[in-house]
Amino acid sequence: MSTRRIKFSQPTFGWKCAAGDPDITILTDAFVTFEGNVYWQPPAIYKSFCPIDVTWFPYDSQKCEMKFGTWTYTGRYVDLKQLPQEDVVTITKDGNDVEVMEQGMDLSFFYRSAEWDLLSLTSEKHSVLYASCCGPEKYVDITYYFGLRRKTLFFTCNLIVPCFLISILTTFVFYLSDHKITFSISILVTLTVFFLVLIDLMPPTSLVIPMFGRYLITTMILVALSTVVSVITVNFRFRSGSAHKMSPWIRAVFLKFLPKILMMSRPEKGDVTKQPPLVDAASLVGSNYATAAKAANEYRNNKAKGRNNDVISLRGKLSSQAVMNNTFDMRMRNNDSTVENRLKPYLCAQNNNAPTVAFRKTKRQKSKSVDDVVFMNLLNQVRFIAEHFRHNELEGEISDDWTFVAMVLDRLFLIIFSVLNVGTVFIILESPSLYDYSKPMNITVPSKPLGQANFYSSWNLK
């Protein structure tokens, strides 16, 4: 029995490949039968180009294909067949007969991917006639169609959920009464850093904006708007009644209309403008106090010159009992301004900023009219203090109104941003793959040794 060494060259075979020749790292032996057939099945790595549609990234599905065929020989010399032949179905497509297999490859030795699910794998055999360039003979090719779906667990836990939680924090900004701007800016910085970290995970493309990119942009816009709204509400909250007057339309919208819609109420308060006016000091001592004040002034002048007290007549002075009788008269009189004007030359000098009183020790020998002058000045001081507190109370009421306007704005934008944050979820729910419940292809247990699986099928075909 003699043996003979046979040398054969690698057959010329072509495919749509993005990386040149297949990477054959192990040169295995060829199997030669007694009929003269040579079977050579080297393991090879094929790298093919597949256009990726990232519109629904990371919940996307892809369709890829790999086309195998010879560049040199026509179908008359090299014929490609799909195995096993009993699973091949012939259909008519575009006027040509196409041999189709629902499961185009043997998946016994398929390793599952950690990123993609294999949903479908079909193969079609085409016999194409290129009459314009290659003559009357047909060229044979086999095209494999892959249906892939990205696994979403990694992207949901590391991208979608953290981004959604950060966007939810924008709603709680409107629960704070202080440090609102600091909190809003902190959320914006956190989202920006998170976006810079995740930019490497997103496929770079300028054809479409991925779904996750739209979600991030929408979330960032909401966070930026919450910062702007926080600045406005803080401005309203710290407005004072002395510097900012509230216009009627703000009162109508933010103090009457919106609180009813938002089911907000504020404690009942008394109307300061309906309180009785303050009492004029002149009304407490009577209308004939001018004569008594004049007499008291002459009394002081004469005493300073050393004259006798009997020269001055104080018949027209008002008695102390009359002053006490007028003390409980709390109504404003029409001629109070006239009386007060007549009393100005006889009253103590007043400063523009705060009134002052010239106090003297009262002696028993002095006239009672001097006590009335001091009493008049004291009443003016009390009136000034009362007016000051009333003015502060009015300013405090206006400041409280501005604070309530800020509370109404917080409640309003709390509802708006809650609805918008929930609405951003619909950007993700639009993905078609979320409603695709098809299961990955079943991977069978290998029943033949690796490298010889197709050999037995071809041997049986012979």
GUDOFI-782387 format. One line per 3 residues: number of its first residue (from 1); for each residue x, y, z of C-alpha. Coordinates in Angstrom, 3 decimals. Example, Ala and Ser with C-alpha at 12.3 -4.5 7.8 and 13.67 -1.06 7.14 Angstrom:
2
1> 12.300,-4.500,7.800 | 13.670,-1.060,7.140
END
This chain:
462
1> 0.000,0.000,0.000 | 1.521,3.235,-1.083 | 0.725,6.719,0.176
4> 1.001,9.912,-1.787 | 1.256,13.473,-0.457 | -1.255,15.816,-2.047
7> -0.874,19.610,-2.037 | -3.840,21.857,-2.730 | -4.297,25.582,-2.610
10> -6.891,27.527,-0.650 | -9.985,27.971,-2.804 | -10.886,31.427,-4.008
13> -13.915,32.450,-2.013 | -15.420,35.877,-1.466 | -17.814,37.585,0.935
16> -18.805,41.023,2.083 | -16.030,41.520,4.589 | -14.865,44.674,6.378
19> -11.479,43.330,7.517 | -9.970,41.614,4.482 | -9.178,37.887,4.533
22> -10.543,35.645,7.297 | -8.233,35.147,10.219 | -7.170,31.459,10.036
25> -4.844,30.930,12.986 | -4.833,27.092,13.011 | -3.973,25.097,9.873
28> -5.839,21.836,10.296 | -5.391,18.718,8.213 | -7.587,17.955,5.218
31> -9.681,14.811,5.041 | -9.400,12.798,1.817 | -11.847,10.053,0.998
34> -11.259,7.032,-1.194 | -13.416,8.664,-3.849 | -10.957,11.478,-4.248
37> -12.948,14.105,-2.323 | -10.993,16.465,-0.064 | -12.637,18.032,2.998
40> -10.851,20.888,4.686 | -12.585,22.793,7.482 | -10.198,25.231,9.133
43> -11.571,27.394,11.993 | -11.690,31.043,10.929 | -12.863,34.378,12.288
46> -14.968,36.433,9.913 | -15.435,40.151,10.483 | -18.338,41.608,8.622
49> -19.711,45.138,8.324 | -23.207,45.732,9.671 | -24.965,49.119,9.696
52> -26.231,49.851,13.216 | -29.383,51.870,13.799 | -29.032,53.565,17.219
55> -32.378,55.364,17.180 | -33.641,53.363,20.163 | -30.334,52.826,21.949
58> -30.021,51.125,24.447 | -33.337,49.361,23.701 | -32.544,48.690,20.064
61> -32.733,45.741,17.698 | -30.453,45.228,14.701 | -30.652,43.396,11.404
64> -27.358,42.185,9.934 | -26.400,39.956,7.028 | -23.356,38.051,5.799
67> -23.042,37.100,2.139 | -20.770,34.257,1.017 | -19.965,33.482,-2.609
70> -17.149,32.894,-5.054 | -15.620,35.740,-7.056 | -14.063,33.628,-9.775
73> -16.279,30.704,-10.678 | -19.859,30.664,-11.780 | -22.516,28.302,-10.536
76> -21.555,25.849,-13.244 | -18.213,25.156,-11.591 | -18.806,25.965,-7.893
79> -22.152,25.245,-6.356 | -22.965,26.178,-2.773 | -25.448,24.121,-0.820
82> -27.162,24.495,2.521 | -27.130,21.594,4.943 | -29.159,19.675,5.822
85> -31.014,19.620,2.516 | -34.252,18.326,4.017 | -34.735,21.694,5.860
88> -34.432,23.753,2.667 | -37.622,25.366,1.328 | -37.756,26.830,-2.184
91> -39.731,30.045,-2.645 | -40.080,32.600,-5.416 | -38.711,36.030,-4.651
94> -38.488,38.863,-7.197 | -39.056,36.381,-10.012 | -36.170,34.105,-8.937
97> -36.159,30.820,-7.072 | -34.623,31.186,-3.606 | -33.752,28.327,-1.280
100> -34.541,29.354,2.330 | -33.712,27.752,5.672 | -35.370,28.996,8.857
103> -32.302,28.081,10.894 | -29.453,28.683,8.544 | -26.608,27.543,10.801
106> -25.869,24.831,13.286 | -25.924,26.539,16.694 | -24.640,23.580,18.690
109> -21.312,25.301,19.331 | -22.675,28.831,19.595 | -21.509,30.856,22.613
112> -24.109,33.199,23.984 | -23.211,36.883,23.969 | -23.351,39.000,27.132
115> -24.625,41.990,25.154 | -26.856,40.627,22.389 | -29.634,38.064,22.016
118> -29.854,36.087,18.788 | -33.521,36.241,17.784 | -33.410,34.810,14.262
121> -30.896,33.320,11.848 | -32.080,32.481,8.358 | -30.181,31.732,5.198
124> -31.037,32.148,1.532 | -29.343,30.743,-1.560 | -29.452,33.063,-4.549
127> -28.576,32.359,-8.171 | -28.138,35.748,-9.768 | -27.608,36.440,-13.458
130> -25.420,39.490,-14.155 | -26.210,39.818,-17.875 | -24.633,43.236,-18.273
133> -21.119,42.134,-17.352 | -20.661,38.446,-16.687 | -22.325,36.525,-19.471
136> -25.236,34.147,-19.449 | -24.168,32.045,-16.446 | -25.391,32.621,-12.914
139> -23.352,33.250,-9.814 | -24.319,31.495,-6.611 | -24.198,33.029,-3.122
142> -25.588,32.203,0.290 | -26.703,35.119,2.485 | -27.242,34.757,6.222
145> -29.640,37.138,7.976 | -29.186,37.794,11.699 | -31.792,39.286,14.005
148> -30.153,40.737,17.126 | -31.588,42.430,20.201 | -29.492,44.259,22.757
151> -29.678,43.095,26.355 | -30.916,45.975,28.479 | -30.154,44.984,32.066
154> -26.770,46.711,32.176 | -28.018,49.941,30.618 | -31.175,50.033,32.728
157> -29.335,49.659,36.027 | -26.375,51.897,35.186 | -27.886,54.523,32.871
160> -31.655,54.824,32.971 | -32.361,54.410,36.692 | -29.636,56.824,37.968
163> -30.640,59.450,35.432 | -34.306,59.108,36.371 | -33.515,59.464,40.084
166> -31.489,62.610,39.419 | -34.370,64.101,37.459 | -36.789,63.271,40.290
169> -34.658,65.402,42.623 | -35.657,68.488,40.643 | -39.181,68.043,42.003
172> -38.006,68.185,45.624 | -36.332,71.545,44.983 | -39.746,73.175,45.346
175> -40.235,71.674,48.801 | -37.340,73.689,50.194 | -37.835,77.149,51.648
178> -34.127,77.977,51.724 | -30.978,76.908,49.852 | -33.081,76.170,46.762
181> -30.547,77.566,44.298 | -27.666,75.653,45.886 | -29.600,72.410,45.655
184> -30.605,73.043,42.021 | -27.045,73.834,40.942 | -25.780,70.722,42.732
187> -28.235,68.582,40.760 | -27.186,70.259,37.508 | -23.500,69.631,38.204
190> -24.220,66.001,39.137 | -26.129,65.421,35.903 | -23.379,67.083,33.854
193> -20.684,64.855,35.364 | -22.918,61.829,34.862 | -23.419,62.804,31.229
196> -19.655,63.128,30.639 | -19.066,59.667,32.080 | -21.759,58.058,29.930
199> -20.830,59.779,26.683 | -18.291,57.025,25.991 | -20.938,54.324,26.275
202> -23.174,55.903,23.674 | -22.402,55.121,20.026 | -20.982,58.211,18.276
205> -23.199,59.067,15.336 | -24.562,62.191,13.696 | -27.303,60.510,11.694
208> -29.860,60.265,14.493 | -30.096,61.204,18.161 | -30.286,58.047,20.295
211> -33.237,57.619,22.583 | -31.050,57.796,25.684 | -29.463,60.990,24.346
214> -32.905,62.572,23.999 | -33.739,61.484,27.532 | -30.543,63.001,28.946
217> -31.044,66.274,27.089 | -34.638,66.536,28.301 | -33.577,65.845,31.885
220> -30.828,68.455,31.711 | -33.286,71.043,30.374 | -35.660,70.316,33.273
223> -32.865,70.704,35.821 | -31.777,74.003,34.254 | -35.368,75.284,34.263
226> -35.771,74.310,37.914 | -32.723,76.434,38.730 | -34.210,79.445,36.935
229> -37.582,78.998,38.628 | -35.850,78.683,42.013 | -34.169,82.051,41.471
232> -37.574,83.636,40.758 | -39.280,82.099,43.791 | -36.412,83.076,46.111
235> -36.661,86.635,44.774 | -40.373,86.739,45.632 | -39.886,85.115,49.021
238> -37.412,87.726,50.299 | -39.159,90.839,48.998 | -39.944,93.448,51.669
241> -43.073,95.552,51.876 | -41.144,98.816,52.060 | -39.255,98.306,48.791
244> -41.667,96.277,46.629 | -45.323,97.124,46.224 | -47.639,94.399,44.991
247> -49.614,95.193,41.873 | -53.346,94.391,41.718 | -52.987,91.699,39.045
250> -50.480,89.785,41.178 | -52.939,89.874,44.068 | -55.756,88.706,41.825
253> -53.785,85.832,40.242 | -51.472,84.576,43.002 | -53.483,85.429,46.114
256> -57.045,84.711,44.983 | -57.195,82.636,41.771 | -54.316,80.127,41.939
259> -54.659,79.233,45.656 | -58.207,78.036,45.010 | -57.086,75.836,42.117
262> -54.069,74.486,44.030 | -56.181,73.986,47.190 | -54.023,76.292,49.283
265> -55.182,78.433,52.183 | -53.542,80.878,54.553 | -54.497,81.830,58.130
268> -57.144,84.492,58.531 | -55.760,87.929,59.350 | -57.364,91.165,60.471
271> -57.604,94.020,58.002 | -55.262,96.734,59.237 | -56.756,99.377,56.976
274> -60.172,99.054,58.707 | -58.825,99.801,62.182 | -59.848,103.154,63.737
277> -57.441,106.025,63.074 | -55.035,107.203,65.684 | -56.180,109.960,68.074
280> -54.774,113.424,67.682 | -53.078,114.745,70.783 | -54.986,118.068,70.616
283> -58.324,116.289,70.930 | -57.368,114.924,74.322 | -56.974,118.355,75.942
286> -59.880,120.262,74.424 | -60.360,122.957,71.813 | -59.529,125.894,74.185
289> -56.070,124.543,74.888 | -54.508,127.264,72.717 | -55.385,129.969,75.277
292> -53.997,127.868,78.116 | -50.797,127.112,76.206 | -50.322,130.816,75.445
295> -50.815,131.702,79.073 | -48.349,129.050,80.148 | -45.776,130.395,77.715
298> -46.182,133.926,79.066 | -45.869,132.550,82.559 | -42.503,130.999,81.764
301> -41.257,134.149,80.090 | -42.309,136.405,82.951 | -40.779,134.105,85.504
304> -37.508,134.142,83.600 | -37.522,137.976,83.747 | -38.208,137.969,87.457
307> -41.695,139.349,87.289 | -44.443,138.611,89.691 | -46.746,135.699,88.960
310> -49.806,137.816,89.767 | -49.356,139.897,86.606 | -50.252,137.028,84.414
313> -53.807,135.931,84.431 | -54.492,132.314,83.812 | -58.242,132.589,83.802
316> -58.595,131.044,80.409 | -56.514,127.915,81.154 | -58.009,124.494,80.981
319> -58.390,122.654,84.230 | -56.866,119.238,84.759 | -60.291,117.802,85.277
322> -61.227,118.900,81.746 | -58.159,117.155,80.387 | -59.156,113.949,82.129
325> -62.663,114.258,80.776 | -61.354,114.460,77.177 | -58.871,111.592,77.542
328> -61.399,108.913,76.564 | -62.624,110.768,73.499 | -61.070,108.548,70.752
331> -62.700,110.163,67.718 | -60.971,112.390,65.186 | -62.368,115.917,64.981
334> -62.711,117.988,61.873 | -60.833,120.966,63.306 | -57.930,118.987,64.785
337> -55.543,120.203,62.141 | -56.511,123.825,62.848 | -56.014,123.391,66.587
340> -52.699,121.654,66.059 | -51.479,124.454,63.792 | -52.305,127.014,66.434
343> -50.425,125.016,69.022 | -47.173,124.728,67.076 | -45.616,127.990,68.430
346> -46.228,126.832,71.989 | -45.054,123.240,71.709 | -41.526,121.910,72.074
349> -39.375,121.725,68.956 | -39.512,118.405,67.076 | -36.846,116.708,64.998
352> -37.695,115.356,61.553 | -36.403,111.880,62.390 | -37.871,111.388,65.860
355> -39.828,113.742,68.130 | -38.237,114.869,71.371 | -39.789,116.193,74.563
358> -38.375,118.794,76.884 | -39.073,117.399,80.346 | -38.951,119.500,83.514
361> -39.516,118.666,87.065 | -42.980,119.813,88.171 | -43.298,121.768,91.353
364> -46.399,122.328,93.321 | -46.161,126.098,93.062 | -46.205,126.013,89.241
367> -49.372,126.465,87.342 | -51.321,123.484,86.157 | -51.060,124.744,82.556
370> -47.403,123.725,82.478 | -48.466,120.148,83.199 | -50.856,120.336,80.266
373> -48.048,121.317,77.887 | -45.945,118.373,79.018 | -48.934,116.086,78.662
376> -49.487,117.366,75.123 | -45.911,116.533,74.140 | -46.175,113.071,75.642
379> -49.280,112.388,73.608 | -47.413,113.408,70.448 | -44.677,110.905,71.269
382> -47.193,108.141,71.805 | -48.834,109.005,68.511 | -45.489,108.793,66.690
385> -44.715,105.396,68.212 | -48.173,104.084,67.317 | -47.836,105.292,63.734
388> -44.409,103.680,63.497 | -45.698,100.288,64.653 | -48.707,100.537,62.355
391> -46.421,101.287,59.402 | -44.258,98.285,60.277 | -47.338,96.120,60.527
394> -48.501,97.193,57.082 | -45.069,96.445,55.612 | -45.087,93.078,57.349
397> -48.442,92.256,55.772 | -47.079,93.049,52.308 | -43.971,90.948,52.977
400> -46.193,88.058,54.063 | -48.137,88.420,50.810 | -44.905,88.118,48.799
403> -43.958,85.040,50.826 | -47.346,83.491,50.068 | -46.873,84.279,46.363
406> -43.568,82.356,46.498 | -45.360,79.431,48.165 | -47.993,79.421,45.417
409> -45.258,79.382,42.759 | -43.524,76.496,44.531 | -46.735,74.480,44.605
412> -47.492,75.304,40.966 | -44.064,74.309,39.647 | -44.003,71.268,41.910
415> -47.008,69.932,40.028 | -45.647,71.000,36.627 | -42.229,69.415,37.112
418> -43.768,66.249,38.542 | -45.821,65.854,35.373 | -42.794,66.630,33.167
421> -40.577,64.127,34.984 | -43.199,61.449,34.537 | -43.557,62.513,30.903
424> -39.864,61.914,30.253 | -40.454,58.233,30.972 | -42.621,58.056,27.835
427> -39.490,58.767,25.776 | -38.188,55.381,26.918 | -41.556,53.662,26.641
430> -41.690,54.489,22.928 | -39.010,51.885,22.191 | -40.473,49.004,20.124
433> -38.150,46.417,21.671 | -39.840,46.861,25.052 | -42.946,45.285,23.570
436> -41.088,42.507,21.763 | -41.587,39.373,23.834 | -39.893,36.979,21.407
439> -37.408,34.675,23.052 | -33.848,34.085,21.838 | -33.166,31.093,19.629
442> -32.778,27.785,21.350 | -29.186,26.590,21.516 | -29.108,22.810,21.140
445> -26.619,20.472,22.752 | -23.873,19.400,20.282 | -24.304,15.818,19.093
448> -21.233,15.695,16.833 | -17.608,16.593,17.451 | -16.436,20.101,16.670
451> -15.001,20.345,13.151 | -16.720,17.215,11.888 | -20.327,18.228,12.295
454> -20.867,19.272,8.684 | -18.598,16.550,7.361 | -21.002,13.777,8.206
457> -23.841,15.684,6.608 | -21.884,16.102,3.359 | -20.837,12.435,3.424
460> -24.466,11.377,3.721 | -25.331,13.729,0.897 | -22.959,11.841,-1.384
END
